[in-house]
Amino acid sequence: MDIRKHLLVTFACLFTCIPIIANQKPYVFNLSRDKYHAANKNWSIGQDEKGIMYFGNSIGLLASDGMEWKLFQTPNADLVRAIAVADHQTIYSGGSEDLGRWDRDQSGELKYTSLKSMIKGENPLDNQSFWRIWIDGEKVYFQSFSHIYVYDHQTITPVEGPNAFLLLLKVRNEYWVQEMYGALYQLDNGKLIRMPGSEFLNGTTTRVILPYGTDRYLVGTSTGEIYLYDRKNFIPWNLSLSRQLAGQELNCAIYSAKRNTYYLGTQLSGVYEVDTEGNILNHFSSANTLQNNTVLSLYEDNQNNIWVALDRGLAYIRYTDGLSYYRSTDGGFGGVYSATVWNDHLFIGTNQGVYYTPQSRLNDLDIFSSLKLIEGTQGQVWSFQQTDGRLLCSHTNGLLEILPDLHIRHPYRINTGVFRTLDANINGKPIQIIITYEEMLILNKSTGELNAMRQISDPIYNAETDHLGNIWLETASRGVYKCRLNDELNSFRYYTYYGNEKNNSLPSHLQLFKSGGRILFLGNNRFYIYDEINDNLQLEQHLNRCFEAIYDLKRIVPIDSEENWAITGSSVYRFFYDGYIARIREAYKVEADNLSLITAFENASVLNDSLSLICLDAGFILHNSHRSKRQTVQLSAPNLEFVHTGRELNAGFMDLSRDIQVAHEDNTVTVGFSVNAAFAENLFVQYQLVEMDSTWSAPKRLNSVSYARLPQGKYTLRLRTTDGLNNYSPDTLLNFEVLPPWYNTVWWYLTCGVLTITTLLGAFYLTKRRLQAKHLRRLKAQEARYLRMVNEQLQNEIEEKDAEIFTQTSFIIHKNELILKLKDIVDEICAKNTQKGLLPLYQKINILLANNLDTEDDWKMFLIKFEQKHRNFFKRLKEMHPQLTNNDLRLCACLKLNLETKDIASLMNLSVRAVENNRYRLRKKLDLKPTQNLNEYFLTID
């Protein structure tokens, strides 16, 4: 089956643009949600080098970068009927009684300047409306019905010629215009030159002039006649096409060199796409795709997609290589769940029944009008199965067989719904596996016996067989079973469960599929494979690496033994897997504003080796692998538009050509950007402020990003585009610096440094004085403590010395008293005993007692102890009274110790009388007054 490449018209398609051939099936997306163009006229379309689209609208100049729509209005809020885009910075426009230019400022906004004053004369533009504007090098042509003006950036001058014009049209690099209801003229170097033979068009309105070949032209009139013109003769081009266009008011047209087709816009019946022979390939109208039939302008953008300016709103036509989109516009077709090609017919299973159409009708302009419902199939259709030349339909009413005459019958008595059937060969015996709502059935094809497998009570959703003859069963939420049939094929010999209840590392739901001759499992975005050696399920590394950046995987549909479809909630991926290599070959995003997969039953049906049908909730997509071409996707990096700082909306825009330094008080930074082909390729933007964000942001449809209250420092903002299929553009980098606050500058630091140093010096001086005083106080306190301690030590020593002196003195006194008592006793005994023989003994005892009574050693010891306490007493006393003898000094020492006279007498071995006499003599020597106490005198001497 030769399915030609088709076109997709959608607001959110992002498939790669690659060369395609004609006769594609249309899909048109109407931009009707935005208030600016939902019900407004759009007369003209343009695009700049950054991919931003501009529209001359009944309320102003519309602009869209694919992320956001903006309306720019003239001071008088006039309509804009004609536009010409010079570049991203400058756009020319014309409206009713006005013409001018738009220039972009640093804020990224377009500002309007009227050029009306440059035209000489009083009220020169009265009753003039401008319908076409063209840019030719340094010249700009503004065309109204009465004049053509040439603007050379300094002056505006009118072109001499006829009094009335229709439309100034550009063909290749030539500019053509028809005199109102007259001949054609070519504008050359500011002059109008009549084209030979064009008087043929007198009485017509020529609105279309297109290139044909290398040197000929197609000339179309409003009444639908199209002629081939060779600069001499006008030859009717395609009479059948002219008859089709008759009465439709041909209004505009463009030629698409990429597709080598023509688009003809009418006022009454939409857009016709025709080939170079004039054969109609597609017709876009309100009956199938457009929101209204009045086409005011057509435009081919940089991605070779077609924009349609309508009397009410805009439409967009998008082409995708290898894909054909078919969408039901009336909503009565239902969601598509499965499809198959059988007996030269396409069968489509929906939730409303089975529809069919001849396979040849796939090239029809409106395939849905040719689809017919097979009676008896009303209800939910789940899948188709071709077996032994028969077509079986798994239906909510059981298993249906569609007969060649397109009638149905029930091949088996099954009183419940059927999800799927599967042919298999177990031990050389052909069987058919039938998955029903209630149980799994096995049909022995050899005997025709149909048996229910009731050993497993879990609901079964799918089944596959492996190379060993095992049957694998997929349950709703309890994992999978590996089963083995008995020889009679009427029950399971044994079965083994694999799932979360047995191994909690496995997900609760495992979807099984067969690829590369192996049974594989998908659950929670992870792939598993059966390990025969360990009899368990293990992660399949090749597939998991291949799909590691893809989330929300819903279903895997095998195409053949090595090719498969992977389906997410919004995208489809065609990938290769042979057990050793896993590689994504194609990726398409399906989810769009009015185009989506069926939630919870995303599916694709393989029609033949090259053709697959992707099921949608309101139509389907045909994929032709022979027509699809894989190419490296190269997304354009975002273009910086402006940098705004601070919170004031009308100020704070930075010059992008210079280093961007942001004052700290304006540390809220907003960066505006645009993306090439953002609308055409349904691109998203991600951003990351390296110093603030740890990861990239989620993909978003926006054209500015703002960061508030940034601290001082240097920053790098990274921007990139993505198509949602893991393709990313190079990064756009914006480096900027948030300056420190005034209190954090070098001069402030120097000032603060001087003040700090001065303060520190003053504080140091004061602290030094305070510390010195504190230190002195501490030293004094330490000295006082030391003196107290020394005093205490001296006091202790004095007390110890006093104790020693007292002890020594007491010892001598007691000793002398004891000796005297002994001597008295001896004398008494000697007096009573008259024996002469004892007299020598008595004498020896007395001598011994007398010698020990007043020994010099006792006095030496006494004086040593005394001098240890009173070191300078004798020295000072001797200095004061040199006449004192040793005995006098001894008496002075006893008086210093404040001894009583009795003790002094005992100590010095004198009588009390002798001591008194010595005291008297000592007073004389010391020359003391009678009133002066002798003991107190010695206390004053230290």
Secondary structure, DSSP 4 states (H G I P E B T S, - for coil): --PPP-B---TT--PPP----S-PPP-EEEE-SSTTTSSS-EEEEEE-TT--EEEEETTEEEEE-SS-EEEE--TT-----EEEE-SSSEEEEE-BS-EEEEEE-TTS-EEEEE-GGGS-SSSTTTT-BEEEEEEETTEEEEEESS-EEEE-SS-EEEPPS-S-EEEEEEETTEEEEEETTS-EEEEETTEEEEPTTGGGGTTS-EEEEEEETTTEEEEEETTS-EEEE-SS-EEE--HHHHHHHTTS-EEEEEEETTTTEEEEEESSS-EEEE-TT--EEEEE-TTTT-S-S-EEEEEE-TTS-EEEEESSSEEEE-B-TTEEEEE-SSS-S--EEEEEEETTEEEEEETTEEEEEEGGGGGSS-GGGG-EEPTT--S-EEEEEEETTEEEEEETTEEEEE-TTS-EE-SS---S-EEEEEEEEETTEEEEEEEESS-EEEEETTTTEEEEE-S--SPEEEEEE-TTS-EEEEESSS-EEEEEE-TTSSSEEEEEEESTTT-TTS-S--EEEEETTEEEEEETTEEEEEETTTTEEEE-HHHHHHTTT---EEEEEESSSSEEEEEESSEEEEEEESSS-EEEEEEEE--BTTB-PPTT---EEE-SSSEEEEEETTEEEEEETTT-------PPPPEEEEEEESS-TTS-B--TTS-EEE-GGG--EEEEEE-TTTTTTT-EEEEEETTT-SSPPPPB--SEEEE-SPPSEEEEEEEEEE-SSS-BPPPEEEEEEEPPPGGGSHHHHHHHHHHHHHHHHHHHHHHHHHHHHHHHHHHHHHHHHHHHHHHHHHHHHHHHHHHHHHHHHHHHHHHHHHHHHHHHHHHHHHHH---GGGHHHHHHHHHHHHHHHS-HHHHHHHHHHHHHHSTTHHHHHHHH-TT--HHHHHHHHHHHTT--HHHHHHHHT--HHHHHHHHHHHHHHHT--TTS-HHHHHHT--
